[in-house]
Amino acid sequence: MSKEKITDIAIIGGGASGLAAAIEAKTIMPNAKVVILEKLDRVGKKLLATGNGRCNLSNTDLSEGHYHGSVRNAKRIMQATPSAKEFFGSLGVLCTADSKGRIYPRSNNAATVLNALRMRAEELGVIERCGFEANFIESGDNYFRISTASGEKYPCRRIIVAAGGYAAPQFGTDGSVIRLLRSKGCHTTKICPAVAPLRVRPELLKGLKGVRAKGRVTAYSGGRFLKDETGEIQFTENSLSGICVFNMAHLISRFDGKLTLRLDLAADMENEQLMGYLRIIHFQRGKHTTDELLTGLFQRNLAAYITKRALGKPLTDKIASLTDTDLRKIAQLIKNMDFDILGSAPWKDAQVTSGGISGECVDDRLQLRSEKGIFLCGEILDIDGDCGGYNLQWAWSSGIFAGRNCAESLRGASL
Ligand SMILES: Cc1cc2nc3c(=O)[nH]c(=O)nc-3n(C[C@H](O)[C@H](O)[C@H](O)COP(=O)(O)OP(=O)(O)OC[C@H]3O[C@@H](n4cnc5c(N)ncnc54)[C@H](O)[C@@H]3O)c2cc1C
């Protein structure tokens, strides 16, 4: 194979981690030919949709508890790479954190993040090759050949696989490269949508579509407490949504699909405080019908839903007819509203993949153990973070780390 035809580093996937990997690799090895092979017509399409178009690119609290999966050295990788603020600062993107520690570009605009990444990649001489869908990797003695289904071949010395997982296939990520890596000796952990709404029986949500309420969500499996989180809960026709629900989705695969979410819709009130409130309202509104009992505590649809579900009877009776036991049932439901989870929302509604290529398949440089010269980064690996900037932080850190190690593995080679 003639030398000039071989690319030094080919990166499969031009998303968050692929762009970070390309910039780092080319910074370290300016003479290396670095090419991003992206299947869509342009790189970074998913990035534009992140954070509702604002790109929540990291978080001030990066403690390990926010990450789940089998990549054991994730914390070390994040410590060994610049923080998102430093990395983006070096690209001229200023960042700010909100009151919950979520870091955004100062522009509040995801396009500025993507543009800055692309500008730096271009300044360095990284080549973007869009419309190239990697379908197969052939290994030669000193090089690889990445090919498309139509037989186009791309020879290269090293590969960084940054092709994401299964979540949000509308942005190019359909898990096909995970399947490709299986043929390279990789194994995967259990895969399911994460950072996603959770499905419940639609009849349990009748009348709640579009309702939003503040509360605490606690996850249980077989009665065992798993975790809890407070925030806004959103109800749809057939699922529970909102960040505090999204962050429970990764538990489904880990607890064999046996998951119950308990909502406390008055997390700021003790039981007896809530009972005291209900008794006062019971006294004051006695001549009104029971559909008005919770007016002032919840929005109309939710108020009616709770009273109906707790008492199991129509809302046409007078509030005065309710007994103290009825009020207790209502208080009990407000603080302990259980939903058995049927599963996650489909991939198109999920933001992240829980599971992926097992951490056991890569060494501590993120290089495949079964095939030297191939490095992995981003969501394709079995690691997912909570909602709040954690997944993009992993994409930047692992991309930079894989880009650096991949470039360094070429040191001494005549490029
Ligand atoms: C709607 C939405 C909002 C989100 N918001 C946030 C947020 O605010 N904060 C946060 O931290 N995380 C967020 N995420 C998650 C975050 O975007 C991902 O975790 C992150 O982009 C993963 O980076 P990656 O480089 O691994 O993969 P991706 O960014 O998904 O990039 C993978 C790239 O590989 C390409 N590709 C796939 N297969 C092939 C192939 N065979 N050949 C060539 N190219 C291929 C794809 O087209 C894609 O461009 C959000 C996700 C979604 C869907």
PDBQT file of the ligand as one rigid body, heavy atoms in Angstrom, charges set to zero:
ROOT
HETATM    1  C1  LIG A 501     -31.708  15.447  22.682  1.00  0.00    +0.000 C 
HETATM    2  C2  LIG A 501     -30.421  15.196  23.480  1.00  0.00    +0.000 A 
HETATM    3  C3  LIG A 501     -30.019  16.137  24.398  1.00  0.00    +0.000 A 
HETATM    4  C4  LIG A 501     -28.865  15.908  25.143  1.00  0.00    +0.000 A 
HETATM    5  N1  LIG A 501     -28.455  16.881  26.012  1.00  0.00    +0.000 NA
HETATM    6  C5  LIG A 501     -27.322  16.677  26.733  1.00  0.00    +0.000 A 
HETATM    7  C6  LIG A 501     -26.829  17.709  27.576  1.00  0.00    +0.000 A 
HETATM    8  O1  LIG A 501     -27.336  18.844  27.613  1.00  0.00    +0.000 OA
HETATM    9  N2  LIG A 501     -25.727  17.428  28.347  1.00  0.00    +0.000 N 
HETATM   10  C7  LIG A 501     -25.084  16.220  28.280  1.00  0.00    +0.000 A 
HETATM   11  O2  LIG A 501     -24.112  16.024  28.995  1.00  0.00    +0.000 OA
HETATM   12  N3  LIG A 501     -25.495  15.256  27.435  1.00  0.00    +0.000 NA
HETATM   13  C8  LIG A 501     -26.579  15.466  26.659  1.00  0.00    +0.000 A 
HETATM   14  N4  LIG A 501     -26.985  14.494  25.765  1.00  0.00    +0.000 N 
HETATM   15  C9  LIG A 501     -26.156  13.277  25.627  1.00  0.00    +0.000 C 
HETATM   16  C10 LIG A 501     -24.906  13.584  24.774  1.00  0.00    +0.000 C 
HETATM   17  O3  LIG A 501     -25.291  14.316  23.635  1.00  0.00    +0.000 OA
HETATM   18  C11 LIG A 501     -24.200  12.299  24.356  1.00  0.00    +0.000 C 
HETATM   19  O4  LIG A 501     -23.925  11.510  25.469  1.00  0.00    +0.000 OA
HETATM   20  C12 LIG A 501     -22.902  12.616  23.611  1.00  0.00    +0.000 C 
HETATM   21  O5  LIG A 501     -23.165  13.359  22.451  1.00  0.00    +0.000 OA
HETATM   22  C13 LIG A 501     -22.167  11.331  23.245  1.00  0.00    +0.000 C 
HETATM   23  O6  LIG A 501     -21.029  11.689  22.505  1.00  0.00    +0.000 OA
HETATM   24  P1  LIG A 501     -20.373  10.632  21.486  1.00  0.00    +0.000 P 
HETATM   25  O7  LIG A 501     -19.282  11.347  20.794  1.00  0.00    +0.000 OA
HETATM   26  O8  LIG A 501     -20.082   9.380  22.175  1.00  0.00    +0.000 OA
HETATM   27  O9  LIG A 501     -21.528  10.303  20.443  1.00  0.00    +0.000 OA
HETATM   28  P2  LIG A 501     -22.383  11.252  19.517  1.00  0.00    +0.000 P 
HETATM   29  O10 LIG A 501     -22.256  12.661  19.941  1.00  0.00    +0.000 OA
HETATM   30  O11 LIG A 501     -23.710  10.620  19.478  1.00  0.00    +0.000 OA
HETATM   31  O12 LIG A 501     -21.659  11.138  18.095  1.00  0.00    +0.000 OA
HETATM   32  C14 LIG A 501     -21.569   9.917  17.406  1.00  0.00    +0.000 C 
HETATM   33  C15 LIG A 501     -21.397  10.229  15.927  1.00  0.00    +0.000 C 
HETATM   34  O13 LIG A 501     -21.047   9.039  15.248  1.00  0.00    +0.000 OA
HETATM   35  C16 LIG A 501     -21.720   9.008  14.009  1.00  0.00    +0.000 C 
HETATM   36  N5  LIG A 501     -21.807   7.619  13.568  1.00  0.00    +0.000 N 
HETATM   37  C17 LIG A 501     -22.570   6.629  14.107  1.00  0.00    +0.000 A 
HETATM   38  N6  LIG A 501     -22.365   5.482  13.423  1.00  0.00    +0.000 NA
HETATM   39  C18 LIG A 501     -21.453   5.751  12.475  1.00  0.00    +0.000 A 
HETATM   40  C19 LIG A 501     -20.848   4.976  11.459  1.00  0.00    +0.000 A 
HETATM   41  N7  LIG A 501     -21.147   3.679  11.283  1.00  0.00    +0.000 N 
HETATM   42  N8  LIG A 501     -19.947   5.557  10.634  1.00  0.00    +0.000 NA
HETATM   43  C20 LIG A 501     -19.632   6.883  10.767  1.00  0.00    +0.000 A 
HETATM   44  N9  LIG A 501     -20.196   7.673  11.721  1.00  0.00    +0.000 NA
HETATM   45  C21 LIG A 501     -21.092   7.107  12.560  1.00  0.00    +0.000 A 
HETATM   46  C22 LIG A 501     -23.079   9.631  14.327  1.00  0.00    +0.000 C 
HETATM   47  O14 LIG A 501     -23.715  10.096  13.163  1.00  0.00    +0.000 OA
HETATM   48  C23 LIG A 501     -22.679  10.742  15.293  1.00  0.00    +0.000 C 
HETATM   49  O15 LIG A 501     -22.409  11.953  14.610  1.00  0.00    +0.000 OA
HETATM   50  C24 LIG A 501     -28.122  14.710  24.989  1.00  0.00    +0.000 A 
HETATM   51  C25 LIG A 501     -28.540  13.772  24.044  1.00  0.00    +0.000 A 
HETATM   52  C26 LIG A 501     -29.684  14.016  23.288  1.00  0.00    +0.000 A 
HETATM   53  C27 LIG A 501     -30.113  13.003  22.269  1.00  0.00    +0.000 C 
ENDROOT
TORSDOF 0
